[in-house]
Each structure stands twice: as structure tokens, then as C-alpha cells.
Amino acid sequence: MATTPKQQGFFFPAEWHPHRATWLSFPQNSDSWDYGERLERIYPSYMAFIKAIAESEKVCINATDEQQKALITDLIKQYEIDPNQIEVPIHATNDSWCRDHGPAFLINPETRQRMIVEWGYNAWGGKYPPYGDDDQIPVKIAHYLGLPYVVPGIIMEGGSVEFNGKGTVLTSKSCLLNPNRNPHLNQSQIEQYLYDYYGVDQVLWVTEGIVGDDTDGHIDDTTRFVNEDTVLTVVEHDKTDDNYHPLKQNLEDLSKMRLLNGKQLTIKELPMPKPVYDSGVRLPASYANFLITNGGVIVPTYSCDKDEVALGIIQECFPDRKIIGIEATEIIWGLGSFHCLSQQEPIV
């Protein structure tokens, strides 16, 4: 009897697969956003992000309570966003990083069914308690949408995995093999969970993440599929920069990889922005943390001279999509950006 999602024909589609909606968890955490003052400073960029998504698909925003829902409703009106494109269910959260605590949506094209994977979530190795409400978000959304869900019973974050939609997942050793996630599992056992619950046939591993990334090296800050056999990966040419060696190592890792059909990856390089600091702390600013929507690609920018170069490279990779750069310097203060904040819900 078929037991795993893969055996039942389910898989996690590539991000460019058509979406019904994108899910967000409204920012509220005082530890992430500096006890309120900094939180309000992210609203212009955050609402521009919502508006850009809403141009081509629904935006579902988890609100912790009715008071927060009222705030969201006011902001939607203030920033002239089409309210018909917005859904605001009451789902209590601890923080805003929906990529990691949100549901992993699987599809089965043959049966035209969808399923949610409820991976465990422990705030990147227990770094930021409490996280109990975040850990329950996939189940709440499954109930909200009337979808079945499955519980693998291990820790997994959406930002740690990147899919080409054709059987391959890309991830990083620094994150998935970190003992603060699943210390009882070795690499081959983790790979089996990825096969069984994401419906993939191949796991490819890079080594490292970028400096300042408190997730221990999420792949969505370094390397992204832009089609089934092409990746964009960030590089640092300044040999004195702390990111130079880890990103060089990742580039070497990628150059040795082969896909299921034996084909070598096509690798396109994306620059890193100039370092972004706050109070002397290096923040994980990266152009790779973009979100692909039905109508465009939303890219974080950092008010530096590399912004336009990065946007141009991304446009070359997505010639049929609108490239939307949004200033993210205030957003990145929370140690994540647009991809970290969002999780797409595919149609089938």
C-alpha cells in the first residue's frame, strides 16, 4: 500500500509553477523588529511586497488576532492594494518567516490533488523561542484550505531546500546536517526523508551559506533554480570579504553536479550586494532571496550600485516575467528577506 507522498504520486513543484496564492505571516516579533519602532519602518517595503504579489495572485496573510487583522486591513487600504486579492485568516504566529514555518504544498497532477507536509519547526535549531505557534501553522492552513496533511516527524525549513520541479532538490550541508536540527539522522537518512516527503529523486548538496545568516546556511540566500537545469548562484569577487571563500566553495560544488539525466548544471553568477551592517553586525543581504510569482520576480535591493546589475541578470533568466526590485535594507535587519517571508501555494 502506498504510504509516502512520493509513493502516492505527490511532489513539491518548482516555484515557477502557477500559484493560487502566496502565504505570509504578518511581522510582529519584537526580537526580530526592535520593539516596534523598527517594525513600522519595514511597512513601506513590506506592503510594496504584498502589492507586487497581488498583481498576479492572491496573498494570504496569517494574522495573530483580530487586532492585527484590523491593522492589516488598514494598511491594505493605505497602500492602495486590491482588497479582493487579500485573505487574512486568524492563525497565531510567533514570527514572520513563513518560508520556514509555513506549509510545504505538494501536488499530484494525475489525480489533481494537493497535500501539505507538516515538517517540524524549531526556529533554526532552537535559537528564538517561543516558536510553538509557528510550528502549528501548516496544520492550521491545511484545515483552512480543507487539505490533507502528513507529518514526517523531523525538522525541516522551506528556505533550506530549492527545487527544479523535475526530481531534484538542492540544499546545504551547513544547514540540513547541522546537529541542532535532527541530530539522530545521518545524511542518507535525511535524503530519504527528502525523497519520501518532497517527492524528489535526487539531492544535491552545496557546502556553505553566507555570513550573517542565522539559519546556518539556507540555500535560498545562495543558489536558486531558474529553470530545470539552470541555477543562479551568488559570488563574491572581493578576496577580503568573509563571503569570498564559502561562495567560491559553493561554486566549485555546483560545477561538479550532474542532474538525473546526466546533464551538467548551467550556472549563472549573481553578485553579492555591498555588505549591509547594523550596529556593527553583518546582515545576510543577498539578491538570491527573490520570490517568483505568477507575474514577476520580486527581488530585494539594497541601495547600492550592484542593484541594477543584479536585476539585469535576473531579468535575463526570466525574460517573460516582470522583475520588481524593492528596497529591502530595513527588511534584512530581521535577518531575512522576501523569499524568507513567503511560501507559495501552487494550483494543480
N, C-alpha and C positions, 0 to 999 in steps of 0.2 A: 504494500500500500504506500502510495506517495505520502511522504511526511514533511519534507523540507519545501520551502517555497520554490527552490530550483527544480525539484522533482515534479512539482505541480505546474511548471512552466512559467513561473514568475521571474522577473529580473528588474533591476534598477536601470531605468533608461538614461541616456546621456542628457545633459542639461538643455541641449537644443531641441529635444523632443517637445512637441507642443504642450503647453501648460493650461490647466483650468485656472490656476491661481498661483500666487506666491504667498507663503506664510511668513509672518513676522511676529515677534514678541515685543510689545512696546517697551522702550527703555525706561527704567525706573530705579535701578540698583544704585544706591548711594556710594558703594565702594567702587563701582565702575565709573560713576559720573560725578564724583566730587560733591556729594551732599547737596545737590540741587542746582547750584549756580552753573556748574559745567553742563549739567543736563539740559538746561534751557538753551545753552549755546549750540547744542547739536541740532536743535529743531529745524533751522533753515536747511541744513544738508539732509537731515533725515526725512523731512517732508518732501524735499525735492526728489529724493529716492523713491518715496511712495508714489509721487505724481508720475515719475518716469515709468514705473512698473505699470501703473493704472492705465497708461496709454494703450496697452495691448492685452491686459489680462486683469483678472480680479486680484485684489490684495486683501488677505485675511490677516487681521491683526489681533493677536491674543491680548486681551485686557484683563488685568488682575481683578478689577471690581468695577462697579457701576460708576464710581467717581472717575476712574481712569478712562472708562469708555466715554464719559461726557467730555473729558479733556481731548481725547482723540477726535471726537465728533466736532468739537470747536476748532481744532487745528485743521481738519479736513476742509472745513468751511473757510477758515482764514487763508489757507494756501490755495484755495480755488481748485480743489481736487474733486472730480466727479464722484459724488457720494454713492451712485449706483454701482461703482466699481469696488466698493469697500464693504467688507464684512468684519464685524467686531464681536466675536464670541467672548464670553466671560470665562477665561481659563487662567487661573492664578499662575504666575511665574515668579522666579527669583531674579532673573536677569534677561538680557535681550538677545542672547546668541542662539537664535532659532536654528541655524545650520547644525548646531551640535546637539541641542536638546530636542529639536523638533522631530517629526515623523520621517522615516525613510519610506517613500512611496514606491511600491513595486507594481508592475503591470504585467498582464498576461494577454498579449494581442489576440491569441486564438480564442480564448473564452470571453474576451473583452471585460475582464475583471481587474480589480485593483486590491491591493493588500498593503497594510502598514507593518513595518518592522519596529518593534518597541525595544530598541537597544537600551541597555543600562547607561546611565549618565552620572558621573561623579565629579563634575566641574574640573576636568583636566587633571585628574589624579588627586582629588580632594583639596584643591588649592583654595577654593572660595565657597565654603559653606555659608548658609544652608543652600541646598540645591534640590530638596525633595519635591517642590512644586514643578521645577523644570523637568525632573525625571518622569513626571506623570503626563507631560504634555502629549506624547504620541497617543496614549490611550484615550485622553480626552478628545483629541481630534478624530480618532477613529470612531468614537461614539457620535461626535458632531456630524460626521460625514456618513455614518452608517456603514463603515467598512470593517472587515475582519482584521485582526491583528495577530502577530506572532511574537513571542518573547524568547529570544535566543539565550538570555541569561548572562551576557557578558557586556563589558563596557565598550562602546563604540561611538565615535563622534562624526557627524557628517562632513566636517571640514578636513577630516583625516583621509578621505577617500575621493578619488576622481575617476570618472567612468567614460569610456568611449562608446558605450551602447552596443558594442559588438563582442562582448565577452571578456573585456579587460578592465581591471581596476588598478589604479596607480596609487601608491601610498608611501609612507616614510618609515624607516626603521626607528628613527629617533622618537616617534610618537607611538606607533602600534606595538612596538616591542619594549616600551618603557614599563618597568615593573610597577609603576603607580596606576596602571590600568588593569591588566589581567595577569598578575604575577604567576598564576597557576598554569598559564598556557605558554607553549613554545611557538616558534614561528610557523611551523607546519600546522599546528592546531588552530592558530589564528587564521591562517589561509583557508582551512576547511570551513570555518565559520563564514568567511567571505564568500566562498563558493556556494555554500548552502543557503545563506540568507540574503545575499545580493544577487544570486543567480549568475555569477561570472564563472569563467573557465580558466582565467589566468590572473595572477597577482604579480605586479611589477613593483620593485622597491627602489626608491632613492634613499640616500643616507640621512640627510640633514634638513633642518628648517632654517629660518632666518633669525638673526639676532633680535631680541626683544619679544619674540613670540612665546607667550606663556603657555601655549598649548603643547609645547615640546616638539614643535615642528610640523604643523599641519600642512598638507600638500597644497591647499588652496591659496597659500601665500607664495608658493614657489613654482608649481608646474600645473598647467591646465590643458586638457584636451580641447582642441578647437574643431576637430573632426575625428573620424575614427582612427586615423593613422598619423595625426599631426598634433604636436604639443607646443605650447608657448611656455618657455621657462625663463625665469628671471636670472640675470647675470650681473656681476659687479666687476668692473674693469679696474677699479682703484685697488691696487695691491695692499694699500694700507688700511682699507676698510675691513671691519670684522666679518663682513659677509663674503669677502673675496674667496676664501678657501672652501667654506661649505658649499657655496654655489658652484664653484669650479668642480668640486667632487660630484655634485648632483648632475652637472652637465656630462661628466665622464660616465656616470651611471646610465644616464639616458642613451648615450651614444652606443652602449653595448646591448641595449634591449632589442628584442625581436618580438613582434606580435604573433598571434596564433597562426597566422598564415605564413610566418617566416619573414615577413617584411620588416625592415628596419624603420624605426620611428623617424618621421620628418620633424626636425627640431628647429623651431624659430626662437630667436633670443629676444627677450624683453628687458629693457634697462631697469635698474632699481632707481627710485627717486633719490634725491639728496636726503641724507639722514634727517629724520624728524626727531627732535628731542623735547622732552617736557621735564623741567626741574632736573636736568642733567641725565635723565633716563632715556635710552634709545627706545623708540616705539617701532612696532612691526609694520611700518609703511611699505606697501608693495602694490604695484599695478596689477598683479596677478589675481588680486582679490575682487575680481569683477563678477557680476551676475548676468547671465544670459537670460533674456526674457523673450516672449513671443515676437516682439517687435524690435528689440535692440540689445545692446550690451552696455550695462551701466558700470562705469569704471571710476574708481577713486582717484582723485588728483590731489596734488599737494603744493600748489602754488610755486612750482619750480620749473626750470627751463626744460626738464625732461618730460613734462606732462604731454606736450604736443607730439613729441617723438613716440611716446608710448601709445597715445591714442591713434596715431597713424599706423603703427604696426598692428594694433588690434583691428583696425578697420580693414587692413589687408587680409586678415584672417577671417573676417566676417563681411564680405563685400555686399551681401544682401541685407544687412542689418544696420540700423542706426546706432552709431557709437555716441554714448552720452557720458561725458565727463562731469563729475560732481565733486566739488571741493570737499575733502574728507579729513582735513587736518584736525578738526575738532572731534570727528568720529573716531579717529585712530587713537585718540587719547584713552579710549576704553579698551585698547589692545585688540581691536578687530575692525573690520570694515564691511562693505556691502554684502559680500558673499557670506561672511560670518553671521550677518544679521538675518539671513533669509534662507528659506527652504522651499523649493518648487514642488508644486502638486501637479503631476502630469495627467493628461487625459489618455484614454485608451480607445 
